Amino acid sequence: MIGAAALFSTGGAAIKGTDFSGVRGALEVAAWRSGVAAAVVALVMPSARRGWTWRTWAVGAAYAATVVLFVLANKQTTSANAIFLQSAAPLYVLLAGVFLLHERARLADVGVMVVLLAGLALCVTGTGGAVDTAPDPALGNMFALASGVTWAATLLGLRWLARGGASNGAGAAVIVGNLLAFAVAVPFALPPSGDGKDWALILYLGIAQIAIAYLLLTAAVRVVAAFEVSLLLLVEPALNPVWSWVFLDETPGAVTIAGGVLILGATAVKVWADARRGTVTAVEEAARAAPP
């Protein structure tokens, strides 16, 4: 589980490490990364290639939007902002329960919402100026906020698939989502460009950062409780900015770090509280899905 989270966490630094620049460059990375990932996951997980329904495609579409937006965010803002703003997905899940599903919000959930909102505000307002690894932080933050919404939709969709009896729902959604992301982004990636380093990083992103990490994750969830998996997955957003700092000398501001601590802390408390009540929420469905 730690291995899976560690591999997932390298996405931001590896995406930034490619020399593809601008929005078009980000779409190039998104296209080839997802194409490689879809092929590898489909090859090594035969069960995830079967039983696709319209629900699979619907959830896959939400996942596709997430992976593309995640790449776009990382190319424009800091890794810390990209991952922390996306990690606020539990806020949107809670809001969807209240306003779309008309569920009654518990006092504890309201407290989690307030902390998550505070964390979001700190991440957005604490963004520094443009630097080489984050040329347009404001635009990147918008992409990251949108990816949080689509990741929340993905988590809700995975719960929906599970309730519909789809035993291979998460694996199928990962394949379909990456196929859709490839199909949407590949027109911007032709003809192929980049040098050997760029393609080595793209292969790493598709094979290791998504496919191998997802295989480790699926192996872990068979023997590790969902509560523990959900908490261990928080290693991913915690480590993500570290790799960009180590390899690219990208240093997030103290305000951004504070916002990230609030977001990850509130998520951990939410998972712990749900586990004590014996309920499985959309947040815990992340234990069976591949983070973007």
Wavefront OBJ file of the C-alpha trace (Angstrom):
o trace
v 0.000 0.000 0.000
v 2.844 2.369 0.825
v 4.505 1.417 -2.467
v 1.343 2.259 -4.394
v 0.949 5.610 -2.646
v 4.622 6.444 -3.207
v 4.363 5.717 -6.943
v 1.138 7.710 -7.262
v 2.861 10.626 -5.506
v 5.553 10.961 -8.178
v 3.045 12.137 -10.800
v 3.497 15.852 -10.233
v 7.298 15.853 -10.463
v 7.368 13.518 -13.485
v 4.775 15.581 -15.358
v 6.717 18.768 -14.635
v 9.958 17.056 -15.633
v 8.880 16.771 -19.262
v 9.771 19.632 -21.577
v 6.300 19.798 -23.115
v 5.086 23.297 -22.248
v 1.851 25.251 -22.159
v -1.666 23.874 -22.344
v -0.925 22.026 -25.575
v 2.155 20.441 -24.033
v 0.128 19.330 -21.032
v -2.402 17.697 -23.345
v 0.464 15.869 -25.088
v 1.602 14.460 -21.757
v -1.972 13.568 -20.801
v -2.591 11.766 -24.088
v 0.470 9.517 -24.131
v 0.467 8.927 -20.359
v -3.135 7.728 -20.449
v -2.633 5.709 -23.623
v 0.248 3.785 -22.071
v -1.613 3.332 -18.775
v -4.776 1.998 -20.438
v -2.787 -0.525 -22.471
v -0.768 -1.815 -19.508
v -3.704 -2.095 -17.076
v -5.819 -3.859 -19.728
v -2.949 -6.253 -20.472
v -2.284 -7.328 -16.886
v -5.889 -7.220 -15.559
v -8.052 -9.362 -17.879
v -11.032 -9.189 -15.502
v -11.176 -5.405 -15.911
v -11.616 -5.797 -19.687
v -15.005 -7.479 -19.331
v -18.488 -6.463 -18.268
v -18.399 -2.832 -19.300
v -21.762 -1.083 -19.205
v -22.951 2.465 -19.776
v -22.282 3.039 -16.084
v -18.645 2.094 -16.613
v -18.363 4.666 -19.391
v -20.064 7.341 -17.285
v -17.674 6.854 -14.364
v -14.775 6.507 -16.807
v -15.652 9.909 -18.264
v -15.365 11.517 -14.819
v -12.036 9.771 -14.266
v -10.825 10.870 -17.734
v -11.619 14.494 -16.931
v -9.707 14.116 -13.663
v -6.513 12.737 -15.194
v -6.441 15.389 -17.939
v -7.146 18.240 -15.509
v -4.477 16.891 -13.130
v -1.827 17.120 -15.856
v -2.994 20.587 -16.905
v -2.856 21.765 -13.279
v 0.645 20.419 -12.689
v 1.987 22.128 -15.794
v 0.679 25.544 -14.669
v 0.821 25.676 -10.862
v 2.931 24.063 -8.145
v 2.650 20.360 -7.375
v 1.496 21.275 -3.878
v -1.390 23.389 -5.125
v -2.364 20.840 -7.780
v -2.584 17.920 -5.355
v -3.965 19.779 -2.326
v -6.756 21.471 -4.289
v -7.675 18.148 -5.863
v -7.566 16.446 -2.464
v -10.484 18.612 -1.345
v -12.766 16.178 -3.214
v -14.389 15.033 0.091
v -15.832 18.548 0.404
v -17.684 18.169 -2.892
v -18.822 14.672 -1.942
v -20.324 16.031 1.278
v -21.948 18.954 -0.544
v -23.402 16.583 -3.142
v -24.944 14.522 -0.354
v -26.610 17.580 1.158
v -27.768 19.448 -1.944
v -28.233 16.702 -4.554
v -29.153 13.665 -2.471
v -30.902 15.679 0.263
v -29.021 13.878 3.024
v -29.000 15.466 6.461
v -25.567 16.867 7.292
v -24.239 15.801 10.679
v -22.580 18.420 12.859
v -19.251 16.624 12.449
v -19.617 16.762 8.659
v -20.294 20.492 8.802
v -17.076 20.886 10.782
v -15.170 18.899 8.144
v -16.654 21.120 5.411
v -15.539 24.276 7.217
v -11.978 22.992 7.647
v -11.801 21.866 4.007
v -13.034 25.266 2.839
v -10.412 26.961 4.999
v -7.730 24.728 3.493
v -8.920 25.518 -0.028
v -8.857 29.245 0.701
v -5.301 29.055 2.038
v -4.073 27.081 -0.975
v -5.591 29.541 -3.445
v -4.587 32.743 -1.651
v -1.163 31.458 -0.667
v -0.040 30.830 -4.232
v 3.123 32.713 -5.085
v 4.105 34.319 -8.365
v 4.997 32.610 -11.599
v 8.181 30.496 -11.658
v 9.727 28.159 -14.223
v 7.886 25.095 -12.893
v 4.607 27.001 -12.343
v 4.257 29.585 -15.146
v 0.569 30.444 -14.569
v -0.462 29.574 -10.992
v -3.919 31.152 -11.250
v -4.837 29.084 -14.315
v -3.311 25.969 -12.768
v -5.320 26.477 -9.588
v -8.508 26.617 -11.665
v -7.605 23.325 -13.331
v -6.817 21.826 -9.906
v -10.117 22.982 -8.401
v -11.973 21.467 -11.361
v -10.059 18.201 -10.945
v -11.238 18.036 -7.332
v -14.839 18.232 -8.518
v -14.370 15.536 -11.166
v -12.463 13.318 -8.699
v -15.404 13.624 -6.302
v -17.718 12.603 -9.150
v -15.443 9.626 -9.817
v -15.588 8.517 -6.178
v -19.376 8.807 -6.125
v -19.496 6.894 -9.406
v -17.369 4.069 -8.009
v -19.791 3.682 -5.119
v -22.612 3.629 -7.674
v -20.846 0.869 -9.645
v -20.241 -1.156 -6.479
v -23.904 -0.939 -5.501
v -24.793 -2.145 -8.991
v -22.777 -5.307 -8.413
v -19.770 -4.425 -10.603
v -16.970 -6.399 -8.938
v -14.370 -5.083 -11.397
v -15.816 -1.572 -11.528
v -12.725 0.317 -10.391
v -10.359 -1.485 -12.763
v -12.744 -1.052 -15.682
v -13.169 2.653 -14.875
v -9.384 3.107 -14.842
v -9.062 1.516 -18.297
v -12.063 3.330 -19.789
v -11.071 6.633 -18.205
v -7.561 6.488 -19.588
v -8.856 5.443 -23.017
v -11.211 8.428 -23.056
v -8.471 10.777 -21.855
v -6.221 9.502 -24.642
v -8.947 9.939 -27.264
v -9.712 13.505 -26.165
v -6.102 14.685 -25.833
v -4.342 12.844 -28.679
v -5.410 15.314 -31.424
v -3.236 17.879 -29.608
v -0.340 15.411 -29.410
v 0.098 14.773 -33.132
v 2.591 14.647 -34.634
v 4.552 13.317 -31.627
v 7.322 15.557 -30.342
v 9.743 15.537 -27.446
v 13.127 13.922 -26.871
v 14.276 10.723 -25.216
v 13.955 12.125 -21.705
v 10.374 13.227 -22.340
v 9.347 9.813 -23.625
v 11.130 8.031 -20.777
v 9.106 10.106 -18.318
v 5.860 9.458 -20.220
v 6.535 5.710 -20.175
v 7.304 5.942 -16.462
v 4.042 7.835 -15.841
v 1.922 5.332 -17.739
v 3.626 2.119 -16.621
v 4.812 2.819 -13.074
v 2.970 5.868 -11.751
v -0.455 4.582 -12.860
v -0.398 0.907 -13.916
v 2.071 -0.670 -11.458
v 0.817 1.531 -8.633
v -2.743 0.427 -9.369
v -1.707 -3.251 -9.364
v -0.073 -2.764 -5.953
v -3.230 -1.027 -4.762
v -5.537 -3.835 -5.903
v -3.285 -6.371 -4.192
v -3.342 -4.346 -0.973
v -7.111 -3.902 -0.752
v -7.548 -7.684 -0.616
v -5.788 -7.892 2.748
v -5.870 -4.367 4.219
v -8.991 -2.856 5.771
v -10.625 -0.053 3.774
v -10.090 2.359 6.671
v -6.343 1.713 6.720
v -6.095 1.903 2.939
v -7.882 5.265 2.942
v -5.460 6.679 5.490
v -2.388 5.234 3.772
v -3.499 6.779 0.485
v -2.975 10.174 2.138
v 0.753 9.448 1.795
v 0.304 10.292 -1.909
v -0.687 13.977 -1.559
v 1.736 14.385 1.338
v 4.712 13.163 -0.713
v 3.721 14.726 -4.034
v 5.193 18.218 -3.344
v 8.283 16.635 -1.792
v 9.398 15.037 -5.071
v 8.996 18.362 -6.918
v 11.087 20.038 -4.234
v 13.814 17.350 -4.372
v 14.089 17.023 -8.154
v 12.915 20.420 -9.444
v 13.670 22.740 -6.522
v 10.012 23.812 -6.441
v 9.209 25.140 -2.977
v 5.565 25.731 -2.017
v 4.783 28.632 0.301
v 4.055 28.190 3.982
v 0.422 29.249 3.485
v -0.071 26.561 0.833
v 1.453 23.932 3.125
v -0.861 25.048 5.928
v -3.844 24.707 3.598
v -2.719 21.233 2.583
v -2.364 20.176 6.222
v -5.948 21.309 6.877
v -7.291 19.455 3.831
v -5.452 16.197 4.520
v -6.133 16.402 8.252
v -9.864 16.932 7.733
v -9.965 14.008 5.295
v -8.182 11.743 7.779
v -10.611 12.723 10.538
v -13.564 12.100 8.218
v -12.327 8.622 7.294
v -11.678 7.779 10.972
v -15.116 9.006 12.066
v -16.873 7.038 9.323
v -14.939 3.912 10.289
v -16.048 4.278 13.906
v -19.672 4.485 12.749
v -19.157 1.437 10.564
v -20.174 3.261 7.378
v -18.485 3.137 3.986
v -18.496 6.489 2.231
v -17.394 7.717 -1.167
v -14.164 8.870 0.488
v -13.351 5.250 1.277
v -14.132 4.222 -2.293
v -10.783 5.858 -3.072
v -9.305 2.712 -1.549
v -10.397 0.861 -4.687
v -9.569 3.480 -7.288
v -6.334 4.667 -8.832
v -5.582 8.280 -7.892
v -4.869 10.394 -10.963
l 1 2 3 4 5 6 7 8 9 10 11 12 13 14 15 16 17 18 19 20 21 22 23 24 25 26 27 28 29 30 31 32 33 34 35 36 37 38 39 40 41 42 43 44 45 46 47 48 49 50 51 52 53 54 55 56 57 58 59 60 61 62 63 64 65 66 67 68 69 70 71 72 73 74 75 76 77 78 79 80 81 82 83 84 85 86 87 88 89 90 91 92 93 94 95 96 97 98 99 100 101 102 103 104 105 106 107 108 109 110 111 112 113 114 115 116 117 118 119 120 121 122 123 124 125 126 127 128 129 130 131 132 133 134 135 136 137 138 139 140 141 142 143 144 145 146 147 148 149 150 151 152 153 154 155 156 157 158 159 160 161 162 163 164 165 166 167 168 169 170 171 172 173 174 175 176 177 178 179 180 181 182 183 184 185 186 187 188 189 190 191 192 193 194 195 196 197 198 199 200 201 202 203 204 205 206 207 208 209 210 211 212 213 214 215 216 217 218 219 220 221 222 223 224 225 226 227 228 229 230 231 232 233 234 235 236 237 238 239 240 241 242 243 244 245 246 247 248 249 250 251 252 253 254 255 256 257 258 259 260 261 262 263 264 265 266 267 268 269 270 271 272 273 274 275 276 277 278 279 280 281 282 283 284 285 286 287 288 289 290 291 292
